[in-house]
Amino acid sequence: MKILVTGGAGFIGSDFIRYWLAKYPNDKIVNLDVLTYAGNLENLKEVENNPNYQFVQGDICDTELVNNLVKDIDLIIHFAAESHVDRSIKNSADFIRTNIEGTRVLLEAAKNNGNIRFHHISTDEVFGHLEFDDLAFTEKTPYNPRSPYSASKAGADHLVRAYFYTHNLPITISNCSNNYGPYHHPEKMIPRAITDLLSGEKIKVYGQGENIRDWIHVRDHNKGVEAIIKNGQIGETYCLGGGGELKNIDLVKKILAIMNLGEDRIEFVPDRPGHDLRYAIDSTKAQKELGWKKEIDFETGLRETIEWYKNNENWWKKLK
């Protein structure tokens, strides 16, 4: 099988490529990535000399390039996205272009080149947020995005489904909770907290840290993507969550405890505009239909992630 992975130099995409090539060494992967600030070829050092791996630097909005790449592709896995909420609040233009127009270009190419199987990576943020006592998000939860980032991802999700219903394109979609793990860009919450502490700085926490997130290890997420590709029903959506709901303040305290540091290293800062209160995913459908479940306990995964950042300062210091 020959797979086109978009955004494969990013955090989740690069983990998928490393995992897939190790498990399916006879498959071929073409990695299309424009290499924005979040794309990093150092994430793929272990596969760069693999004869079944090819990197192409390019933009998913480049119609001619995308059409040329997909001509002999069996499967497209679409990770590429602008993904940082704070950046989308400051300037939404790149998010609309990449997340919506880029997805449209890929869908058109898949449609025009033999209806190529298409899997789209999305986020739980398209569902909006939950109150403390609300039931977790499921595949049936209405969309209610609250930031330019999540609105752009919601638009992309709708486009993918539209190509299924209108053009019979064989698609699937996954909506995941917050990922964590090695190679995560230090602008994101967990790696930012770890690297700030390693740099002698305080951890900055929005508001009073009452917001709740559901954490899933990136490898568990990508095993869920694998399960969908292998066994998912065409036209369906699957929610992949870690079952690891945690208040931000409790997450920060957990990181401090693992690193043997005191709570005087916490700095509370003004809350983010439109800050979603709570995310939580119910992964029952993926568990029942695909036999998927998370394997990495959050405490174990967090400790391993902290150790990775301690041992890879050369990777993250140039990104801060």
C-alpha positions in Angstrom: 0.0 0.0 0.0 1.2 3.5 -0.7 0.0 6.2 1.6 0.1 10.0 1.3 0.5 11.6 4.8 -0.1 15.3 5.0 1.6 17.2 7.8 3.8 14.3 8.5 6.6 16.5 10.0 4.4 17.7 12.8 3.9 16.1 16.2 1.1 13.6 15.5 1.9 13.0 11.9 5.5 12.2 12.5 4.6 9.7 15.3 2.2 8.1 12.8 4.9 7.7 10.2 7.4 6.2 12.6 4.8 3.8 14.0 3.5 2.8 10.6 6.8 2.1 8.9 8.0 0.1 11.9 4.8 -2.1 11.8 4.2 -2.2 8.1 7.8 -2.1 6.6 6.6 -3.0 3.1 4.2 -0.1 2.8 5.4 3.2 1.2 4.7 6.6 2.7 4.9 10.0 1.0 5.0 12.8 3.5 3.8 16.2 2.2 4.6 19.0 4.6 5.1 22.7 4.0 7.3 22.9 7.1 5.8 25.8 9.0 7.2 26.5 12.4 5.5 23.4 13.7 6.9 21.0 11.1 10.3 19.6 12.0 12.2 17.0 10.0 14.2 16.1 13.1 11.1 14.3 14.2 11.7 11.8 11.3 15.5 11.2 11.6 14.9 7.5 12.2 13.1 7.0 8.9 14.7 9.5 6.6 16.9 6.9 5.0 14.1 4.3 4.7 13.7 3.5 1.0 9.9 3.3 1.5 9.7 6.9 2.9 9.7 10.0 0.8 9.5 13.6 2.0 8.0 16.3 -0.3 8.1 19.9 0.9 5.0 21.5 -0.3 1.6 23.2 0.4 -1.6 21.2 0.5 -3.2 24.2 -1.1 -1.0 23.7 -4.2 -3.5 22.0 -6.5 -1.0 20.9 -9.2 1.4 19.5 -6.6 -1.3 17.6 -4.8 -2.8 16.2 -8.0 0.6 14.9 -9.1 1.3 13.3 -5.7 -2.0 11.4 -5.4 -2.0 9.7 -8.8 -0.6 6.4 -7.5 -1.7 6.7 -3.9 -4.0 4.1 -2.2 -4.8 6.1 0.9 -4.6 9.7 2.1 -4.3 10.4 5.8 -4.8 14.1 6.4 -3.0 15.4 9.5 -1.9 18.8 8.2 -3.5 21.7 10.0 -2.8 25.0 11.8 -3.7 23.9 15.3 -2.8 26.4 18.0 -5.9 28.2 19.5 -3.9 31.2 20.7 -2.5 31.8 17.2 -5.9 31.5 15.7 -7.2 34.2 18.0 -4.5 36.6 16.9 -4.8 35.9 13.2 -7.3 33.4 11.7 -6.3 33.8 8.0 -3.8 30.9 8.0 -6.3 28.6 9.7 -9.0 29.2 7.1 -6.6 28.8 4.3 -4.8 25.6 5.5 -7.6 23.9 7.4 -10.5 24.5 5.0 -9.0 25.3 1.5 -6.2 22.8 2.0 -8.7 20.1 2.9 -10.8 21.0 -0.2 -7.8 20.7 -2.5 -7.0 17.3 -1.1 -10.6 16.1 -1.4 -10.8 17.2 -5.0 -7.6 15.4 -5.8 -8.9 12.2 -4.1 -12.1 12.5 -6.1 -10.5 13.2 -9.4 -8.0 10.4 -9.1 -10.2 7.4 -8.7 -11.9 8.2 -5.4 -9.0 7.5 -3.1 -9.6 6.4 0.4 -9.4 9.4 2.7 -9.0 9.6 6.4 -9.3 13.0 8.1 -7.8 13.8 11.5 -10.0 16.2 13.5 -10.4 17.4 17.1 -12.9 17.3 19.9 -12.8 21.1 19.9 -15.3 21.2 17.0 -18.0 20.2 19.6 -17.4 23.3 21.7 -17.2 22.8 25.4 -18.9 21.0 28.2 -20.1 22.1 31.6 -18.7 20.2 34.5 -21.7 17.8 34.7 -22.4 17.3 31.0 -21.9 13.9 29.4 -18.8 13.5 27.3 -18.6 14.2 23.6 -19.7 11.4 21.2 -20.0 11.1 17.5 -23.6 12.5 17.8 -22.7 15.7 19.6 -23.7 18.8 17.7 -20.9 21.0 16.4 -20.4 24.2 18.3 -16.9 25.5 17.7 -15.9 28.5 19.8 -12.5 29.6 18.4 -11.3 30.4 14.9 -9.2 27.2 15.1 -12.0 24.9 16.0 -14.4 26.7 13.5 -11.9 26.0 10.7 -11.6 22.3 11.7 -15.4 22.1 11.9 -15.6 23.5 8.4 -13.1 20.9 7.2 -15.1 18.1 8.8 -18.2 19.2 7.1 -16.4 19.3 3.7 -15.1 15.8 4.2 -18.6 14.5 4.9 -20.0 16.5 2.0 -17.6 14.7 -0.4 -18.8 11.4 1.0 -22.5 12.2 0.4 -22.1 14.1 -2.8 -19.3 12.2 -4.6 -19.3 8.9 -2.8 -15.7 9.5 -1.7 -14.6 6.7 0.8 -13.9 8.8 3.9 -13.6 8.4 7.6 -13.1 11.0 10.3 -11.6 10.8 13.8 -12.0 13.4 16.5 -9.4 13.1 19.2 -8.8 14.7 22.6 -5.7 16.6 23.6 -2.5 14.7 22.6 0.7 14.6 24.5 4.1 12.8 24.2 7.6 13.2 22.7 8.3 15.6 19.9 5.3 17.9 20.9 6.0 21.5 20.0 6.8 23.6 23.2 4.0 26.1 22.4 1.5 23.4 23.7 0.5 23.1 27.3 2.3 20.0 28.6 5.6 20.5 26.7 5.5 24.3 27.4 5.1 23.6 31.2 8.0 21.0 31.1 10.4 23.1 29.1 9.6 26.3 31.0 10.5 24.5 34.2 13.6 23.0 32.7 14.6 26.6 31.6 14.1 27.9 35.2 10.9 29.7 34.4 7.5 29.5 36.0 4.5 27.6 34.5 1.9 30.1 33.3 -1.7 29.0 33.9 -4.7 30.7 32.4 -7.3 32.0 35.0 -7.3 29.7 38.0 -6.6 26.6 36.0 -10.1 25.2 36.4 -10.5 24.3 32.7 -10.6 20.5 32.2 -8.9 18.6 29.3 -9.0 14.9 28.3 -5.4 13.7 27.5 -4.5 10.9 25.1 -0.9 9.7 24.4 0.0 10.4 20.7 0.8 6.7 20.2 -2.6 5.6 21.5 -4.2 8.1 19.1 -2.3 6.8 16.1 -3.2 3.2 17.0 -6.8 4.4 16.9 -6.2 5.9 13.4 -4.7 2.6 12.4 -7.8 0.8 13.7 -10.1 3.1 11.7 -8.1 2.6 8.5 -8.1 -1.2 8.9 -11.6 -1.7 10.2 -13.6 1.5 10.2 -16.8 1.8 8.3 -16.7 4.2 5.3 -18.6 7.4 6.0 -18.3 7.1 9.7 -16.7 9.2 12.5 -14.9 7.8 15.5 -14.0 9.6 18.7 -10.7 8.8 20.2 -10.2 9.9 23.8 -7.8 9.0 26.6 -10.3 8.9 29.5 -7.9 11.2 31.3 -9.9 14.2 32.3 -7.9 16.6 34.5 -8.1 20.2 35.5 -5.2 22.3 34.2 -4.2 23.2 37.7 -4.1 19.6 38.7 -2.1 18.7 35.6 0.5 21.4 36.4 0.7 20.2 40.0 1.3 16.6 38.7 4.1 17.8 36.5 5.7 19.7 39.4 5.5 16.7 41.6 7.1 14.4 39.1 9.9 17.0 38.6 10.3 17.5 42.4 9.4 21.2 42.2 7.2 23.3 44.4 3.9 25.0 43.6 5.7 28.4 43.9 6.7 27.8 40.3 3.1 28.4 39.2 2.1 31.8 37.7 -1.5 32.6 37.1 -2.2 34.8 34.0 -5.3 36.4 32.5 -7.6 33.9 31.0 -7.7 33.2 27.2 -10.7 34.8 25.3 -13.4 32.2 24.8 -11.5 29.6 26.8 -13.5 26.3 26.6 -14.3 25.0 30.0 -14.1 21.3 29.6 -13.4 18.6 26.9 -14.2 14.9 27.4 -14.6 12.2 24.9 -16.6 9.0 25.0 -14.7 6.4 22.9 -17.3 3.7 23.3 -18.0 3.4 19.5 -14.3 3.0 18.6 -13.9 0.4 21.4 -16.9 -1.6 20.4 -16.6 -1.4 16.6 -12.8 -1.4 16.2 -11.6 -3.1 19.3 -9.4 -0.1 20.1 -8.6 1.2 23.6 -5.9 3.3 25.1 -3.0 1.4 26.3 -0.7 4.0 28.0 -1.7 5.1 31.5 -1.6 8.9 31.8 0.8 8.9 34.8 3.2 6.6 33.0 3.0 8.5 29.8 3.5 11.8 31.5 6.6 10.6 33.3 8.1 9.2 30.1 7.3 12.5 28.3 9.0 14.5 31.0 12.1 12.3 30.7 12.1 12.7 27.0 12.2 16.5 27.2 15.0 16.2 29.9 17.0 14.1 27.5 16.4 16.1 24.3 17.2 19.7 25.1 18.8 20.1 21.8 15.5 19.4 20.1 13.3 21.8 22.0 15.6 24.7 22.9 15.8 25.9 19.3 11.9 26.0 19.2 11.2 28.1 22.3 
